[in-house]
């Protein structure tokens, strides 16, 4: 498998996994086609970079499946002028895709090693419109409003604070719930005190570290 044809594997991933999940936005497909996913996975999993599996990246964390990454990028409908917040840098691959679609990305991860590794990989690919931070962003990050927010770990419940971090017109992609029932949501801020919520698909994803837990009822 060391002589794998990465370009063919990338093409197959897009055609057989991502398009079949109704990801048809050409800007998204072009970014996925031109961002080397194999350079962002741990070296020992490089030959699995384009397979439909959750690739381990260390510290008990995994990469999203390619089809979920594609749906996330499409759902956020990122414009070239958008400022983006990513919670969970992970491998840095989705960070690179977001950066190529928007104007700037602020990406936060609770695991400093991920931040450091992503910094090297993004720099090597000349992705220069990303700011990386290490910290706990499970309930929000700073006081800024963003045009798009991508949360790359699931949340058992979505804290209300996240809605407030969107600009008017801003979009938030998040996977909410607990095993075995989780759903991907797109939340859009349509006014100062008004949001819409769209259920996109059912899936399963590891929880964001330090995520809020549902309040237990006492009888």
Order of alpha helices (4+ residues) and beta strands (2+ residues): alpha-alpha-beta-beta-alpha-beta-alpha-beta-alpha-beta-beta-alpha-beta-beta-beta
